[in-house]
């Protein structure tokens, strides 16, 4: 299960990254790309993760985890921003910072996913979880690779990113295999921490730069298209 969780996640991320590389010629249209990615992320949160968290552990646990996630983002964001100093305003460094925060965010997200996978005792549900890891990692891979491509990173960095983000799944499976807890509130808090981090990343590191480079209407349309894409994608699952 450790290996299966890792392979499903890394395969999905690499597939998403490949899609991002195929469209790297659209770098000049970064506002469109970021708008679409923001729509995809917000769609994943709104249509899939957020309702699941509320259904599993209720509004209170979801709110607590969401708040913790936003605080974690602020700490990470401020530390990275302060270390880069005034020169961090260059586009390349901004893309790198965005990529690093996204990698950290999705890594945190994959730990509770792994824990749930490791703690689960239902073989049929395990297969469903593995499929979810694979297919949901595809848009995550697109989102992770885009800022790195814009920063001029090579394919080796892409493989490294997929490893970094996938390893926490195996760590989570290992932890879940020992804990085997059935408290829905704990799972909900863990998932909601992810929601909070990713939501803040979307607003601060994706939407805000897109709005600076383009009009509100154009970005809004791209977000709607992204929402439609992920909605159709999830419906097919």
N, C-alpha and C positions, 0 to 999 in steps of 0.2 A: 504493500500500500504506500510505503514511503516513496518507492520508485515510480509507481503509477501516478501519484499525485504530482510529483516533480515533472514527469514526462508530459502529462496532459497540460500543465501550466506553461512549461517552456515551449512546447509545440505550438500552442495557441499564440503566445507572445511573438514567437519567431514568424509565424504566418502573418500576423498583424503587422509586424515590422517589415516583412517582405512587401506587403501591400503599400506601406508608407514609402518604401524605397522606390517602388514603381512609379509613384506620383511625386518624386522629389523634384521634378522639373517645375512644379507649381510653387516653388519657394517664394516667388515674387507675390503670390496670392496668399500670403500667410494669414491674412485676416479671414479669408474664406475657410482655410484649413482649420484655423483655431475656432471659428464659429461652428463649423461642423462637429469638431471634436467636443466642444462644450455641449452641444446638443446631445451627442452620444453619451457623454458622461452623465449629464442631468437626466437623460432618459433611463440609463441604467439605475441611477439612484431612485428616480421617481416611480418607475414601472416595476422594478424588480426588488432591489435591496431594501429600500425604505419600508414598503408594505410588508415584506417578509419579516423585518425586524419588529414592527409593531404587532404583527400577528403572533410572533413567537413569544415576545416578552412584555408587550404593552408599551404605552406611551411614555411612562416614567423612565423605564430602563433605556428606551430609545433616546429620550431627551438627555439623560445623564451621559450616555456614551457619545452622543453628538456634540455636546458641550466640551467634553474632554478632548475629543478629536480636534475641535477648533482651537483649543488652547495649545495642544501639541503642535499644530500647524504654525501658530503664531511664534512659538519658541523656536522651531526649526527655521522658519522664514527669517526671523530677526537675526539669528546667529549667522546664517548664510549671508544675509545682506550686509551685516556689520563686518564680516571677515573680508568681503570683497571690496568694501570701501567705496570711495567716490567713483572709481573706474568701472564699477559694476554696471554702470549705465550703458556700456557698449552692448550692442545687440547680441554678439556672440556669447558674452558672459551672462546675459539675461536668459538666453536659450539654455545654457548649461545649468544655470540655477533652477530654471523651470524643470529641466529633465531630472536633476538630482532630487528635487522635492517630490516629483511624480514617482520616481523609483522608490523612495522611502515610503510614500503613501501606499502604493500598491503592495509593497513588501509587508507593511503593517496589516493591510487588508487580507493578505494571504495566510497569515498566522491563524486567525480564527477560523478561516475556511478549512485549513488543515486540521485544526483541533476538532471541528465538527466531523470531518471525514474520519479521523482516527477514533473518535468516541462512538461513532455509529456502529450498530450491530446488525442492521438490516442490509443484506447483500443487494437487494433490488434498489434500495435507496442509495447505496454506495455507488452503483453504476450511474444513477442519475446525477449524483454529486460530481463524479468524474467527468461526465459529459458537460455539466455546467462549467466546471473548471476549464475545460478545453475551449468551448465555444465563447465563453465570456472573456477569455484571455485574448481573443482575436482583436476586439476593439481596444482593449487595454494596450496591446502591442502597438497598434497604430498610434495611439495617444502618446505612449512612451517614446517611440522612435522619432516622431515628427520634430520635437525641439532639438534632439541630438543631430538629426540630419541637417537642420537649419544652422546648427553650430559647427557643421563640417566634420562630424565624427565619422570614423570608418566602420567597416563591417565587424571588425574585432570588438569594438565597443558595444555593438549590438548584441553579439553573443554574450558578452560579459553582463550586460543589462538583463538578458533573459535568465542567466544563471542566478544573479542577485535576487531577482524578483521571485524565482521559482523555489529556491532553497527554503524560504520560510514556510512553504506549504509542507515540506517534509518535516521541518521542525515541529509544525503544528500537529501533524499526524502522530509524531512520536509522543508529544505531550498528551494529546487526546487519547492515545492508546493506554496511557497510565491513569489519567484522571477519570475518564468515562463518566463525567458528571452529567446529570440530566436537568440541571437548573437552567430553565429557559432564559431567565433574567441575565445570567452570566454571558450566554451566547449573544443575547441581544446587545448588551453593553459593548462587547468586543466588536460586533458587526457595526454598531452605531459609531464607534470611534473612527472606524474606516470611513463611514459616510461623512462625518464631520471634517476629516482631513481632506478627503477628495473634493468635497463641496468648496472648501476654502481655496484649494489649489485651482479649481475651475474658475472661481471668481477673480482671484488675485493674479494668477499666473497665465491664464488663458483668455478669459473674457476681457479683462482690463487692457492688455496689450492689443487685442483685436479692435477694441473700441477706439484706442488711440490712433490706430492706423486706418480706420474706416469709419463709415457712418453708422449710426445706431440702427437704422432701418436695414442696411445690408447685413450687419451682424445678426440682427434679429431673424431675418429670413434664413440665414445659414443655420442658426440654432433650431429653427422649426424643421428644416430639412434633416438635420441630425437627429432630432427627436423622432421624426417619421421613419428614418432608416433603422434606428435601434428598436422602435416599436414593431416594425415589420419583421425585423430580425428575431426578436423575442417571441413573436407570434408563431414563427416557423418552428421554434423549438417546442 
